Amino acid sequence: MKCKAFLLFTLSLLFIGLQETLATHIRAGEIIAERISVQSLTYRITVVGYTDTRSSVIFGPGRIEFGDGRVVENLNTESDFEMVESLGNQIEKNTFVITHTYQGPGQYTIRFQEFNRNDLTLNMDNSVETPFYIETMITIDPFIGVNNSPVLTIPPVDNGQINTRYIHNPGAYDPDGDSLAYRFDDIVPLQDFQRPVNNYRSPASDEFSFNREDGSPNPYISMDPLTGDLIWDAPGVAGQYNVAFHIEEWRKINGEYQKIGYVVRDMQIIIENSDNQRPVLEVPPDICVVAGTNIEEIIQGTDPDGDDIKIEVFGDPIEITSSPAAYDPVATFQSSPGIINFDWQTVCGHVRAREYQVRIRITDDPESGPALVDIKTWNIKVVGPPPVIQNVEQMPGRTAEISWDPYSCGNSAETMQIWRSINSNAYEPDSCETGIRDGYELIGTTDMNTFEFTDTNGDDGLSPGNTYCYRLVAVYPQPRGGESIVSEEFCVTIDVDVPIITNVSVEETDPTNGEMFIKWTPPYDIDQTQYPGPYEYQLIRSEGFRGDNNNTTVITTSDTLYTDTGLNTEGLVYNYEVVLLDGGVRIDTSSKASSVWLQPTIINEAIELNWQFDVPWNNGISEYTHEVYRNRTDPDASEVDTFELIAEVDVTANGFTFLDDGSHNGVPLSRDTEYCYYVITKGAYNVDILTYPLENKSQIICARPDDNRLPCPPVLTYEGPNCEEFLADKACNFDAFYHDLSWEPNFTGDCDDELGSYKIYFSETGNEGTFELVSTLNALDLDTRITGLTELKGCYYITAVDRSGNESEPSNIVCVDNCPNYELPNAFTPDGDGINDTFQAFDNPFVRCPRFVEAVDIKIYNRWGVLVFEYNSATSNENDIYIRWDGTDKNGNELPAGTYFYSGTVLFNTNDESINSEELKGNVQIIK
């Protein structure tokens, strides 16, 4: 009997041990989602699992969730396709493919979980009983285009050895051309959604790593966020480890990059004791080529131990379907040293903004011990060829017509950009330089089937006497993006067949008696046979940099200069145009030219000057510096002869700005002194008969510097309206709210008392970090009304800003909340007379209106407790919060008159959590 018991006990231990052995199988894995067609939302979901061949447990009975509520309990019985592939080193790659159709747009996280990981993973506890979990997120959005997951081409099977640097790269590429980023530092292997494995430790911790490969201290494990190189320098303890990382895909949407998906790879690293030496790769230098170039390169490798080597190539160029790259020999061991020949015929469809990252992996084949690997990334940039301009020609109406050849990559590019500069900028782009340099203005965009463009200068016509130069850039579609090399420059000089203005200069700065000097030329290139003259000129003045605001005819004269008086040159900008008259008949009009407008910005112990203008000549020429003048001694001086030159500004390098901090003469500015300035701009046309530079003065402005003291925070008060009182007479759908605020400045502390403005910040919730600037007000303002609000809830604070731009700390925060309301009647009469036909929330009188309701969920029962009607506004197509029950049951049958009971919940839009929901409970009578 004892023998029998002992036998049973032994068999039970053997069975338990066998179970554990059979259950220890999953090493690594990831999920890839591929959209099958642009016509449907059907995806091919590929679950890849790498298993331990020493276990007889099959991979695949795990649970997969698609992120939309559908769950498959056993992947291996419901998949469309499965494949098992041996990778050697006791590793098998198991691939399962299952299709799934989503019902609509959204972000979906696909999750897979299966028992168990294989045993004896050192950097987690009890791996044999720990589930294996991976996930992938995809975005389905018709406004951003098709989204496929990144594809991982290099299996996570590279072994390593102690005291030797370990490297892995997933060889990821994105089929859509999205940018990829790698996230590792805050990622750990999981056993379920948001649940880390037990007691995870970094492989680079003191427990497992002691020194780097070169013997130096501070071993580490990290991942390059751009290349995806995962490096552990260096393992110190033999055994198996697991790590996880995200491969994120980012797409440029409306000019900004947004994360639209990711893949989680959970992988295993097996470290052994050995004295093998890592093989060495020699890869070509990074290159840039124009689409259409055939790339032929040799990649070399050697092994210090003389072992055979295998060189493999992974990444986009190998995987793309259109003219893929190839290499030879393919995945074959060869004697050391060895080479492979890489060949890639690039085509127009390969152009993109990002470089192609070619992953090259070398593996040795030692007689014993682990095979070692090295991986390097070779970057290839493919750019679009330059467009070719045929001609630029002046056309009637002072326009220019640019024509070009059909673009050689017209089937791949999306748009052609037309860029313009005043005067030539005949630079040669650097190697691999795409797009346009600074100094050009984008004036038009066409599709790829258009081969000409007419420059009308915004319908104002091009300015006579100026030379306009044009270049083209082809732009490729998102998400791949990319641009072409810029075209050569073509220029045209506009005939001077009308007067051209040369001067609009402020001669006297005054609010009522200001003076402006205006000068222009005769129409040098006019057809005198058609227009023999004599000529007269009508001078027209308007307010602003351009446009016809307060348009006034100043004078009609045969002269070509005039001093305009009685102006507010202190507070206004003026622009002028000259109308050419021949015998009193209007012939044509000059381009408009404005005065120079100078403005100061007060900065701590300094004054920054900025000047603006809108003129037809070129004021941005490097050989002509703009001059800045400041009054010498008398702060009250306004006469020009009391000013001295303090700066000559190269506006091509520094822009139309100058910072006066006293450095020109070594004397700091005084906070108690007011300084006055004016600027002389200098420019030119491209007409030889004029004398250059064309000089024009700004108005005189005065300002005083300040110190770096901050203002004190103001005291803010909410003045109304009161929510309940305000809505008492408003319709149920009212959504035009406002907030009245007032404040008092605070000068009680050691604060700057010379204020320049107030800034008001708003937050819907009042949470820290959520406030945004909504208004900037003059320092004289002490109250304001914020309008255009669709609800009443929100919080504010205000800051004071001094003349130096220093901003105070936030004031006190004031908040107001919505006043929610929801009321139901106790009877209705579903008789079809149009009056009280449905059971619904009150819509009259207004004090009983539903207010600030987000959702309503209600169930209605008859007197026996049978559910006859249910409604949830959040899930209904109409999203109607009123309910509108017509007295029928769930099958549409009319219910008899009587009393019915309801229960449910209404959710409100409030910041106060104590009032953001209300229980609905009561009864209602159907009266017939």
C-alpha positions, 0 to 999 in steps of 0.5 A, spaced: 500 500 500 505 504 501 509 503 495 502 504 491 502 511 495 509 513 493 508 511 486 502 515 485 505 521 489 511 520 484 507 520 478 503 526 480 510 530 481 512 528 474 505 530 472 506 537 475 513 538 472 511 536 465 505 541 466 510 546 468 515 544 462 509 544 457 507 551 459 513 555 459 514 557 452 513 564 450 519 568 449 517 575 445 512 578 440 508 583 437 501 585 433 501 588 426 495 591 423 494 592 416 488 596 413 486 591 407 482 596 403 481 604 402 474 602 401 472 599 408 474 599 415 477 591 415 484 590 418 488 584 417 491 583 424 497 579 425 499 576 431 507 574 432 509 570 437 516 567 438 516 561 442 521 556 446 521 549 442 523 545 448 516 546 450 510 542 446 505 547 448 502 550 442 502 558 441 495 561 439 490 559 444 490 566 447 485 572 448 485 577 442 481 584 443 480 588 437 478 595 442 471 595 439 468 590 444 469 584 440 473 579 443 476 572 440 477 567 446 482 562 442 486 565 436 488 559 433 481 556 432 478 563 429 484 565 425 484 566 418 491 563 417 497 561 421 504 559 420 510 556 424 517 557 422 523 555 425 529 560 427 534 556 430 537 556 437 530 553 440 526 559 437 520 558 433 516 564 430 508 563 430 504 567 425 497 568 426 492 572 421 485 574 423 481 579 419 476 584 423 472 590 420 471 596 425 464 600 424 467 607 424 472 612 426 476 612 432 482 610 436 482 602 437 487 598 442 488 591 439 490 587 445 493 580 446 494 575 452 496 568 453 499 564 458 505 563 459 512 566 458 517 561 459 521 559 465 527 562 468 527 570 466 531 573 471 529 580 471 521 578 473 519 574 478 515 567 477 515 568 469 513 561 468 506 563 471 506 570 468 501 571 462 504 574 456 501 581 454 502 585 448 498 591 444 498 595 438 494 602 437 491 604 430 487 610 428 481 610 423 480 617 421 477 619 414 481 626 415 488 623 416 488 618 411 489 610 411 493 608 417 497 601 418 501 599 423 509 599 423 512 593 421 518 590 424 522 586 420 528 583 424 526 578 429 528 579 437 532 573 437 539 576 437 543 572 443 549 576 447 554 574 451 557 577 458 561 583 458 560 584 451 555 590 448 549 587 446 545 590 440 538 589 437 534 593 432 527 591 430 528 594 423 521 597 423 518 601 417 512 604 416 508 602 410 504 609 410 511 613 410 509 616 417 515 618 422 517 613 427 519 614 434 522 609 439 520 609 446 523 605 451 525 608 458 518 608 461 516 601 458 516 595 462 513 588 460 506 587 461 502 581 464 495 584 462 492 591 460 496 597 464 499 591 469 506 590 469 510 583 470 511 582 477 518 585 480 520 587 473 528 590 474 532 593 468 537 588 465 542 594 467 541 594 474 547 592 479 543 585 480 545 583 472 550 588 470 557 590 473 561 594 467 561 596 460 564 592 455 570 597 455 571 596 463 568 602 465 563 603 470 556 605 469 553 600 465 546 602 461 541 599 457 538 604 452 534 605 446 535 611 440 529 614 439 530 615 432 534 609 430 531 604 434 538 601 436 537 598 443 544 597 446 545 594 453 552 595 455 554 590 458 551 584 460 554 581 467 550 575 468 548 569 464 541 568 463 534 570 459 531 577 460 525 580 457 524 588 455 519 591 452 518 598 448 514 602 443 514 603 436 510 610 435 508 612 428 507 620 428 504 623 422 504 631 420 497 633 420 495 641 419 502 642 420 503 639 426 506 632 428 501 627 432 501 620 434 496 616 431 499 609 433 504 604 436 506 597 436 509 594 443 514 589 442 516 584 448 522 581 447 527 576 450 535 577 450 539 571 452 546 572 455 551 566 455 558 565 457 563 565 452 569 568 449 567 569 442 568 576 439 563 580 435 563 581 428 565 588 424 561 591 419 563 596 414 557 600 411 557 606 406 556 613 408 549 616 408 547 619 402 542 623 398 540 622 391 535 625 386 529 620 385 531 616 379 538 614 381 540 607 381 544 606 388 550 601 387 554 599 394 558 594 397 557 592 404 563 589 407 564 585 414 569 581 418 569 576 424 575 577 428 575 570 430 575 568 423 568 565 423 563 565 417 559 571 417 552 572 414 550 580 412 543 581 412 539 588 410 532 590 413 528 596 412 524 600 407 528 599 401 527 592 401 520 592 403 517 597 399 513 594 393 515 599 388 522 598 385 524 595 392 532 594 393 535 587 393 542 585 395 546 579 394 548 574 397 541 573 401 542 571 408 547 566 406 553 565 411 560 566 407 567 566 409 570 572 413 571 577 410 565 577 406 561 582 402 554 583 399 552 587 393 546 592 395 542 595 389 536 600 389 533 603 383 530 609 386 523 612 382 519 618 383 515 614 388 520 614 393 521 621 395 519 623 402 521 628 407 524 622 412 531 618 410 530 611 409 533 607 414 537 601 412 538 596 417 544 592 416 545 586 421 552 581 421 552 575 424 557 570 426 557 563 426 562 560 432 563 553 433 561 554 440 557 559 444 552 564 442 552 567 435 554 575 436 550 580 432 552 587 430 547 592 427 548 599 423 543 604 420 545 606 413 541 613 411 539 614 404 535 620 403 531 621 396 529 627 394 525 630 388 528 633 382 528 640 380 522 643 376 525 647 370 522 654 368 521 655 361 520 663 361 518 669 365 514 674 361 511 681 363 504 681 361 499 687 360 497 690 367 504 689 370 503 682 371 508 676 370 507 670 367 511 664 369 511 657 365 515 651 366 516 644 363 511 638 365 515 636 372 518 629 371 515 626 377 508 629 376 505 623 377 508 622 384 508 630 387 502 633 389 503 641 388 507 646 385 509 652 389 511 659 386 516 663 390 518 670 388 523 675 391 525 682 389 532 682 385 536 676 384 538 671 389 542 666 385 544 661 390 546 654 388 542 649 393 547 645 397 547 637 396 540 634 398 538 641 400 530 641 398 525 647 398 526 654 398 531 659 402 529 665 406 528 671 402 522 668 398 515 669 398 510 664 396 505 667 391 502 661 389 500 654 388 498 649 383 496 642 381 501 638 377 497 638 371 498 646 371 504 649 367 503 656 368 502 662 373 500 669 372 503 673 378 498 679 379 501 681 386 495 680 389 491 684 384 495 690 385 500 689 379 507 689 380 511 695 381 514 698 375 522 699 376 523 692 380 526 686 378 522 680 380 525 673 381 521 666 381 523 659 383 519 653 383 519 647 388 515 641 387 511 638 394 510 631 395 503 629 399 503 627 406 504 622 410 510 621 406 511 629 404 518 631 401 520 637 397 524 637 390 530 641 389 529 648 388 529 650 380 533 655 377 532 662 378 528 666 372 527 674 373 523 680 369 524 687 370 517 691 370 517 697 365 517 704 368 511 706 364 507 709 370 510 714 375 514 710 381 514 713 388 521 714 391 519 718 397 514 718 403 518 721 408 515 724 415 518 731 415 514 733 421 511 729 427 505 732 430 498 730 431 495 735 427 500 739 423 505 733 421 508 734 414 509 728 409 514 729 403 512 725 397 516 724 391 515 720 384 518 720 377 515 721 370 513 715 366 520 714 363 518 708 359 511 710 356 509 710 349 509 717 347 506 716 341 500 713 344 500 718 350 504 724 348 503 729 354 504 733 357 502 729 363 499 731 370 499 727 376 494 726 381 496 725 388 491 720 392 492 719 400 489 714 404 490 712 411 494 705 413 499 701 410 495 700 404 488 700 402 483 706 401 481 708 408 479 715 408 481 716 401 483 723 399 485 727 393 491 731 395 493 735 389 493 735 381 500 737 379 505 737 373 510 737 378 513 730 381 514 732 388 509 735 394 509 736 401 503 734 404 501 738 411 496 738 416 497 731 418 497 726 424 503 723 423 504 722 430 498 717 430 497 715 423 500 711 417 499 714 411 499 711 404 500 714 397 499 713 390 500 717 383 495 717 378 498 719 371 493 724 367 494 725 359 490 731 357 486 730 363 485 723 361 487 718 366 492 713 363 494 709 369 496 709 377 503 708 380 504 702 386 502 705 393 507 706 398 506 708 405 510 712 410 515 708 415 512 707 422 516 706 428 514 703 434 518 702 441 518 696 445 520 697 453 525 692 455 528 692 462 533 697 461 533 698 454 528 700 448 527 695 442 525 699 436 521 696 430 519 699 424 514 697 418 512 700 411 509 697 405 513 700 399 514 698 392 521 699 392 526 694 396 528 696 403 532 690 404 538 691 400 545 689 404 549 694 401 544 700 404 544 700 412 538 703 415 540 709 420 537 710 427 537 716 430 536 718 438 536 725 441 543 727 444 541 731 450 534 734 451 529 729 453 524 734 450 527 735 444 523 734 437 527 738 432 531 733 428 538 737 428 538 735 436 539 728 434 545 723 433 546 717 429 547 711 434 546 705 429 546 703 422 542 696 421 544 691 416 536 689 415 538 683 411 541 680 417 537 683 423 531 685 420 527 691 421 529 692 428 534 695 433 535 694 441 538 700 444 541 698 451 546 704 451 552 699 448 553 704 442 557 709 447 557 705 453 552 709 457 546 705 460 539 708 459 536 711 465 530 709 467 528 717 469 530 719 462 525 719 456 529 718 449 526 720 442 528 716 436 527 716 428 529 711 423 531 713 416 530 707 411 534 706 405 532 702 399 532 702 391 528 700 385 532 696 379 532 702 375 539 705 373 536 712 372 535 714 379 539 716 384 540 711 390 539 709 396 532 712 396 531 715 403 525 716 408 524 718 415 519 715 420 515 719 425 519 721 431 517 716 437 519 717 445 519 712 450 523 711 457 526 704 459 524 700 465 527 696 471 526 689 472 521 689 477 515 685 477 508 688 478 504 686 484 498 681 482 491 685 481 485 683 485 480 680 481 472 680 482 467 676 478 461 681 477 456 676 474 451 674 471 448 670 476 446 663 473 439 662 475 437 669 475 440 670 468 436 664 465 430 665 468 427 668 462 431 665 457 429 660 452 431 652 453 436 653 447 440 659 449 447 659 449 450 666 448 453 667 455 458 672 458 462 674 464 463 681 467 469 682 471 473 687 474 479 688 478 483 693 482 491 694 481 495 692 487 501 697 489 502 695 496 509 691 495 515 693 492 512 692 485 513 696 478 507 701 479 507 703 471 503 698 468 502 697 460 496 692 460 492 687 463 492 679 461 486 675 462 486 668 463 481 663 462 480 655 464 474 651 463 475 647 469 480 651 473 485 646 474 492 647 474 496 648 467 489 649 463 489 656 463 489 660 457 490 667 455 483 670 452 484 678 453 489 683 453 487 690 456 489 697 456 492 699 463 487 704 464 481 698 463 479 696 470 473 692 468 471 687 461 466 683 459 468 676 456 462 674 450 461 669 446 461 663 451 456 657 450 456 656 457 457 659 464 462 655 467 469 657 468 475 660 472 479 666 471 485 670 473 488 676 471 496 679 471 499 686 470 504 687 465 509 693 466 511 697 460 517 693 460 513 687 458 514 684 465 508 680 467 506 679 475 504 673 478 497 670 477 491 674 481 486 670 485 482 665 481 475 667 481 470 661 478 463 661 476 459 654 475 453 652 471 446 651 474 444 645 472 436 643 471 432 637 469 425 636 470 420 631 468 412 632 468 407 627 471 402 626 465 402 626 458 396 625 453 399 621 447 393 622 442 396 625 436 393 632 437 400 635 437 399 638 445 403 634 450 403 628 446 410 625 449 413 624 455 419 629 455 423 634 459 419 641 460 421 646 454 416 651 458 416 655 462 423 657 461 425 656 469 423 649 468 428 648 462 433 643 462 440 646 463 447 644 462 445 637 461 450 632 458 446 625 457 440 622 460 439 615 461 432 612 463 428 606 464 420 606 464 416 600 467 409 598 468 406 597 474 408 589 474 415 591 474 416 590 466 421 594 462 417 597 457 421 603 454 429 605 455 433 611 452 440 613 453 441 620 449 449 618 449 448 612 445 442 614 441 443 617 434 439 624 435 443 625 442 436 628 444 436 630 452 428 631 452 427 623 451 420 624 447 417 617 449 410 617 445 407 612 450 409 605 446 413 599 448 419 597 445 416 594 440 412 600 438 405 597 441 401 603 444 400 602 451 394 602 455 392 608 460 395 608 467 401 609 471 408 608 469 414 608 473 421 611 471 428 611 474 435 613 471 440 618 471 441 625 468 449 627 467 450 635 468 456 639 465 458 642 471 465 643 475 462 641 482 462 634 482 457 634 487 452 636 482 454 633 476 449 628 476 442 627 479 437 620 480 431 620 476 425 617 480 418 618 479 411 616 476 408 618 470 401 617 467 398 616 460 392 619 459 387 617 454 
